[in-house]
């Protein structure tokens, strides 16, 4: 499948609504996610790993991995500025994992897995709806159909909601490969998004609705969040007939955040905590979450 995709780097407020009512509450989330190194320095470098006190080891392993990951990047990859605004023509891979795995595949997977688990675990608790949220180790491929052609994708890591063995993805992580042009990277992001989308619309007794899809991943030394919005009319048409010649899709990205710089880390934590808050609030147009919350309401009303 080929399509034209407009990628757009936007401010966080354009990507995710603020769920917490006051800035002070959002700052509490970020305060819980400040590692030891950024209480003493504005930059995290390799030497800091030896000074990390045992009594304040939160994030220590994660920052060791960040350091190893960035040190292994080629100079050209290390200098990448993060996601970009562009209009690109993409060709969707039939199976995204069939593309050669990068040498840092396992490093990306491990870091993103730990990062997402840690951010969610340390969020300040609130009166949000009770959801079972997991960051499972076992990941399988997701199949979907576009115009009678079968596709499949597999993320590096993902966050699921629902019972552990039956969870459906609500955040997925695309693979970044050194030297990959922006159009091919966009195709990877869209492939992973469509796999997650398929999991959230194939829900029994759930009416098909507009869907939001979120991914978190690496682009060079940076991490980012991206959002795709898929109206129900587009989902039905593309599933049945494929993309038209003038098909245009839009994916919105945050800027890239360098986790080894304090200001970027703080902004990344603001973005990730807000993403989790938004998903847990029930306001996000995500099929799996809407299904669970509607069942909870029905249970309460029937009791």
N, C-alpha and C positions, 0 to 999 in steps of 0.2 A: 504494500500500500504506500502511495506517495501522497503528500499533502504539504501545503504551505503553513508554516507555524510562525507566528509572531511571538518572540520571547521579549519580555519586558521586565526590566529591573525597577521595582517600585519601593516606596517607603513601607515600613512595617504596617502602618495604619491603613494602607491601601490593600494589604494582603490579608490581614487578620484583624477582626474587630476586638476592641478591648472588652474583656468580660468582667474583670474586677472594677468596681465602681470608683475607686480612688487610686491615685498614683501611689499613695503610701502602701496600699495592699500589694501592688505590683512590685514595689521596691522590696517588700519582705521576701517575695519569691526569689528575687535576684540575690538578696543578702544570703539566703540559704545556699546559693550556688557559687559563692566566691571561694576559690581554693586558697590554700595557705600562701602560695607563691605570690598571688596578687594582693595580699595584705602587706607585702613587703617590697614589691617591685612592679614595674609597668610592663616588663617583658619576661617571659618564661624561657630560659635557655637550658642547655643540657647540664650545665654546672649546678643548677638549682635542684636537680634530682637527688644530689647527695646531701643536701641540707634539709630536706623535708622531714619535720619532726614526726616521730611515730605516733604521738598522741593527736596529731591533726593530719591524718593520712588520706582524708577524703580527696579524691581526684588524683592521688599520686600516680597510680598505675596508668590512668588515662593520659596524664601529661608526659609520662615516660614514652607512651606509644605515640603521642603527637610529635614528640621530639624525634623519635626514630623514623616516623613517616616522613616528616619534612626533610630530614637530613638525607634521606634516600632519593629525593626528587632530583631530577636533572635541572640545571640552571634555568632552562627555558620554561619548565613546568613550575619551578619555584617562583618565577616572576609573573605568573599569570595574575591578572587583577580580579578575577572572580567572574560570575555570570555577566552576560552582556545583553543589551537591547539590540535585536536584529530580526530581520525577516528572512527565514531560511526555507528551502525546499528539502524535505526529508523523505527518506525511504525507510519504512518501518521494518526492522529485522523480524523474520519469521519466528526465530527462537533467539532471544537476546544472549543467552549463555553460550551459544555456539560461536559467538565472536571470541577471539583469543582473550583469555583472562590476563589482566595486567599482573606484573610481578608483585605488586603491593595489594593484590586482591584481598588476601586474608587480613592484612593490616587494616585496610579500609573497613572490612566487615566487622572486625573485632572492636575497633574504635567506635563506630557508629552504634553497634549493639550496646556497648557499655555507656556511651554518652546518653542515649535515649533512656536506658534503664535508670541511670543516675538522676537525670533531670526529673523524670516522673516521680522517682522515689523520694526526692527531697523537696518536692513542692509543699508549700504551706497548705494544710488541709482546710477545706471549706465545706459548705453545705451543698456542694454539687451533687448531682445524681450519682448513685452508687453504680459503678461500672467495673467489671473485671478487666483490667488492662494488663497485658503481658508483653514481654519482649522475648519470644521463644527462640531457642537455638535451632530447632528444626524448621527448615524452610523448603517448601515445595513450589513447583511452577504453577502459574495460573493460566488457564487456556481461555481464549476468546475468539470470536468470529467477526470478520469484517468482510461484508460482501461475499459470503460463502467461502472465504479463504480462512483457514485456521492459523492462529498465531498463539504464541505462548511466551511468557516472560517470567523471570525469577529475580527477585531483589537480593541485594547483599545482606540485608537485615530488614526486619519489619516489626511494627508494634501492632498487636491484635487486641480485639475486644471480644468478650464472651468467654465461655468455658475454655480452658487451656487447649483441650484436644479438638475443639470445634471453633476456635477463634477465627475471625475474619480481619484482614488487615485494614488499619486506619491510617498508618504512616508506613511508607516503604522507602527503601534506599537504593537508588540507581548506582551502577558502577561507573567510575571515571577512569579513563585510560590516557596515559601520557601520549601526547602527539595527536590526539583525536580532534579533528576539526569541530567547530561549534555546531554545525548542522548534524553531524553524526552523534555528538553528545546529546543534542536535543532529541534525536530519534530514540536514544537509550532511555532518556527521561520519560518520553511519551509512552514507550513500550511498557515500562514499569507502572506508569500511571494507569494504562489501560488494563493491565493485569489486575491491579487493585480495584479498578472500577468494576470489572467483571464479577469479582467476588462480592461486591456490595449491591449488585442489582439482581443477582441470582439468589434471591431470598424468598422462600415459600410464603405465600399469603401477603407479600409486601408489594404495594402498588408502586410501579415505576415512577420515580420523581427525578427532578434535576439533581445532579450529584457534584460534590466537591471532592477533589483528590489531592492529598498532600504528600510530598516526598521531601526527604532530608538526605543530603549527601555531600561528597567532596567535589570541588573543582579546583585542581591544583592544591595549594596549601590551605585553601579556604573551605569552610562549610557554608551551606546555604539551605534555605527552605524554598520550595516551589509549590505553586497551586495551579491546578487545572479545574476549570468549571465546564461541565458537560450538561447542556439542556436536554430534557427528555426527548424532544423532537430530533435532535442531532444523534442521540444514542440509538433511537429506533431506525433512523434512516441509514446511518453508517453501518449498523449491524446488518441490515437487510441488503443494502445496495453498494456499500463501500463509499469511499470519498468521491465527490464530484470533482471535475477538473478545476473548479474555482473554490474548492474547499479551503477555508481558512480557520485555523485554530489559534488560540492564544494561551500561553503559559506565563504566569507571573512569578518572578523570582525576587527574593531579598538580595541585597548586595552580598558579596562574599565576606565572611568573618574569619580572620586569622586567629585561631584559638591561642596562639602563643604571644598575643598582645592583649594587655589588660582591657583596653577600651573595646576592642572587638569581641573579646570573651564576654564582657558584660552585656553587650548588645545581642550577642548570640543567645545568651541565657534569657534575656528579655523575650526574644523571638520564640525560642523553644518552649518556655514556660507559658507564654500566651497561646501557643499552638495547642498545648495539652489542655489548658483551661477552656479554650474554645471547643475542642472536641468533647470534653467531659461535660460541658454545659448543656448539651443537647441542641444547641443552635445550629451546629454544622450540618450541612446537607450530605450526610454519610449514611448509606443504607443500613449498615450493621448497627450503628448507634441508634438510629431512629426506630429500628425494629425492637431492640432491647428496651428502650424507653417506653414505647407504646405498649409492650407486654407488661411492663411494671405498672403503668397507669391502669391497664385492664385488671391486673391482679388486685390493686388497691380498691378499685371501684367494685369488684366482685366480692370483696371480703366483708 
